[in-house]
Amino acid sequence: MGAMNIISRSSRIFTSRAEAALLLTEKLGIFRKDHPVVLGIPRGGVVIARHLARELECDLDVVLAHKLGAPANRELAIGAVCEGGECFVDERIAGAVAAGDAYIEREKQAQLELMCARIDSYRQILPKTDLAGRVVIVTDDGVATGATMKAALWAVRRDEAKQIIAALPVGPSDSIENLTEVADEVICLETPPYFGAIGQFYVHFDQVADSEVLEILRHEHERRCRQ
């Protein structure tokens, strides 16, 4: 089990993703010396990641992973499929929900098909960062069930990261605690007592367009080329 660092259990509302990222940066400064990689989960998480990477002066990338949903409960993650086609299955959960090999293979292929177009557009701009031996910070603009974040953390674990930190502005306490099963440390600014949806904790929570994600990746590619 990883460490859990919940900053507040209030129902604070963030002005924007930029403000949430700035507040997260204050808790992540200790990792600056490690020159981490910050991975954003598309799409809103990439906006958070852009601000974190800028403040921490480190590399930025996206993490593309889809959860494998359980047969009778699509929100329950039994594993994850990564952008390269690698698959992770939590045998304990899969066994408990009777997800056999044939079901898992069908679910894997279905999720890979959904990811293909996004993978191609992103990786044409920014090749995948090698995470082996790196300190990796995975972020999003919040979690509800935490299944997508858990899938992303599984994907990073398969890439042999040295240390994995999940950094989030907001999420329900049980979902945050569940992430400690995969991450080495989970940092969350707010775990409110009553949680409905992520958007209720932001004044401005506009949908992030794919074009904005692509532009963020272009800037990162250009930055690396200048180094």
C-alpha positions in Angstrom: 0.0 0.0 0.0 1.2 3.5 -0.9 1.1 6.6 1.3 -2.0 8.8 1.3 -1.8 12.5 1.8 -5.1 14.3 1.9 -4.7 18.0 2.4 -8.3 18.9 3.4 -11.7 17.2 3.7 -13.6 20.3 3.0 -15.8 21.2 -0.1 -13.5 23.9 -1.5 -14.3 25.0 -5.0 -11.4 25.8 -7.4 -11.7 28.7 -9.8 -10.2 26.7 -12.6 -7.9 23.8 -13.5 -5.0 26.3 -13.5 -5.7 27.2 -9.9 -6.0 23.6 -8.9 -2.7 22.8 -10.6 -1.0 25.7 -8.8 -2.1 24.5 -5.4 -1.0 20.9 -6.3 2.4 22.2 -7.3 2.9 23.5 -3.8 2.6 19.9 -2.5 4.8 18.4 -5.3 7.8 20.7 -5.0 9.8 18.0 -3.1 9.9 16.0 -6.4 11.5 18.8 -8.5 15.0 17.6 -7.7 14.1 14.2 -9.2 13.3 15.8 -12.6 10.0 13.8 -12.8 7.8 13.1 -15.7 4.2 14.5 -15.4 1.6 12.5 -17.2 -1.9 13.9 -17.8 -4.9 11.8 -18.4 -6.7 13.2 -21.5 -8.3 15.5 -21.7 -8.7 17.6 -18.5 -5.8 16.0 -16.8 -3.5 17.2 -19.6 -4.3 20.8 -18.7 -3.4 20.1 -15.1 -0.2 18.4 -16.2 0.9 21.3 -18.4 0.8 23.7 -15.4 2.5 21.1 -13.1 5.3 20.5 -15.6 5.9 24.2 -16.1 6.2 24.9 -12.4 8.3 21.8 -11.6 10.4 22.4 -14.7 10.1 18.8 -15.9 8.9 16.6 -18.8 5.3 16.4 -19.8 3.4 13.6 -21.5 0.1 11.9 -21.6 -0.8 8.5 -20.3 -3.2 6.5 -22.5 -4.8 3.6 -20.8 -8.3 2.3 -20.7 -9.8 0.3 -17.9 -11.1 -3.2 -18.5 -14.6 -3.1 -17.1 -16.1 -6.0 -15.2 -18.9 -8.1 -16.9 -21.8 -6.8 -14.8 -20.3 -3.5 -13.7 -18.5 -1.4 -16.3 -17.3 1.1 -13.8 -15.4 -1.6 -11.8 -11.9 -2.0 -13.3 -10.5 -5.5 -13.4 -7.4 -4.3 -15.2 -6.1 -2.0 -17.9 -4.9 -2.0 -21.5 -2.0 0.3 -22.4 -1.4 2.2 -25.6 1.2 -0.4 -26.8 -1.4 -3.2 -26.4 0.0 -4.5 -23.1 -2.6 -5.7 -20.7 -2.7 -5.8 -16.9 -5.3 -7.9 -15.1 -5.9 -7.9 -11.4 -6.5 -11.6 -11.0 -8.1 -11.2 -7.6 -10.8 -8.8 -8.9 -11.2 -10.7 -12.2 -11.8 -14.0 -10.3 -14.3 -12.4 -8.0 -16.4 -11.2 -10.8 -16.0 -14.3 -13.0 -14.2 -12.5 -15.8 -12.7 -15.4 -17.8 -9.9 -15.3 -20.4 -12.3 -15.0 -23.4 -14.1 -12.1 -21.8 -10.9 -10.3 -21.0 -9.5 -10.7 -24.5 -12.8 -9.3 -26.0 -12.7 -6.3 -23.6 -9.0 -5.7 -24.3 -9.6 -5.5 -28.1 -12.6 -3.3 -27.7 -10.7 -0.8 -25.5 -7.7 -0.9 -27.9 -10.0 0.0 -30.8 -11.3 3.0 -28.9 -7.8 4.2 -28.1 -6.3 3.8 -31.6 -7.3 7.1 -33.1 -6.3 9.1 -30.1 -2.9 7.3 -29.8 -2.1 8.0 -33.5 -2.9 11.7 -33.2 -1.0 12.2 -30.0 2.1 10.2 -30.9 2.5 11.8 -34.3 3.3 14.9 -32.3 5.0 13.7 -29.2 6.6 10.2 -29.0 6.0 8.2 -25.9 8.4 9.1 -23.0 10.5 6.3 -21.6 9.4 6.0 -18.0 11.8 3.2 -16.8 13.6 4.3 -13.7 11.8 7.7 -13.6 9.8 9.4 -10.9 6.3 9.7 -12.5 3.5 12.0 -11.4 0.1 11.0 -12.9 -2.6 13.6 -12.7 -6.2 14.4 -13.7 -8.7 17.2 -12.8 -10.3 14.9 -10.3 -11.6 11.4 -9.9 -15.1 10.0 -9.1 -14.8 6.2 -9.0 -11.1 6.4 -9.7 -11.2 3.5 -12.3 -9.6 5.5 -15.1 -6.8 6.8 -12.8 -6.2 3.3 -11.6 -5.9 2.1 -15.2 -3.4 4.8 -15.8 -1.4 3.9 -12.8 -1.4 0.2 -13.8 0.0 1.3 -17.2 2.8 3.3 -15.6 3.7 0.5 -13.3 4.1 -1.8 -16.3 6.5 0.8 -17.8 8.8 0.2 -14.8 8.7 3.6 -13.3 10.9 4.1 -10.2 8.2 5.9 -8.2 4.6 6.6 -9.0 2.7 9.6 -7.5 -1.0 10.2 -8.1 -1.7 13.9 -7.8 -5.3 15.1 -7.8 -7.3 18.2 -6.9 -10.4 16.4 -5.7 -12.1 13.0 -5.2 -14.2 11.0 -2.8 -12.1 9.6 0.1 -12.9 5.9 -0.7 -11.7 6.3 -4.3 -8.5 8.1 -3.2 -7.8 5.4 -0.6 -8.3 2.8 -3.3 -5.6 4.3 -5.5 -3.0 3.6 -2.8 -3.1 0.0 -3.9 -1.3 1.0 -7.1 0.5 4.3 -6.5 3.5 4.7 -4.1 1.9 8.0 -2.9 -1.5 9.6 -3.5 -1.8 13.4 -2.9 -5.3 14.9 -3.0 -6.1 18.5 -2.1 -9.8 17.9 -1.2 -11.9 14.9 -0.3 -15.3 16.5 0.3 -17.9 14.8 2.6 -20.5 14.9 -0.2 -19.3 14.2 -3.7 -21.6 14.3 -6.8 -19.4 15.1 -9.8 -16.0 16.6 -10.4 -17.4 19.6 -12.1 -19.2 20.8 -9.0 -15.9 21.6 -7.4 -14.9 24.1 -10.2 -16.3 27.5 -11.0 -15.0 27.1 -14.6 -15.0 23.5 -15.9 -15.3 23.8 -19.6 -14.8 20.7 -21.7 -11.3 20.5 -23.0 -11.1 20.0 -26.8 -8.8 17.5 -28.3 -7.2 20.4 -30.3 -6.1 22.0 -27.0 -4.4 18.7 -25.9 -2.6 18.5 -29.3 -1.4 22.1 -28.9 0.0 21.3 -25.4 1.8 18.3 -26.9 3.2 20.5 -29.7 4.6 22.9 -27.2 6.2 20.1 -25.3 7.8 18.7 -28.4 9.2 22.1 -29.4 10.6 22.6 -25.9 12.4 19.3 -26.0 13.8 20.1 -29.4 15.3 23.4 -28.0 17.1 21.6 -25.2 
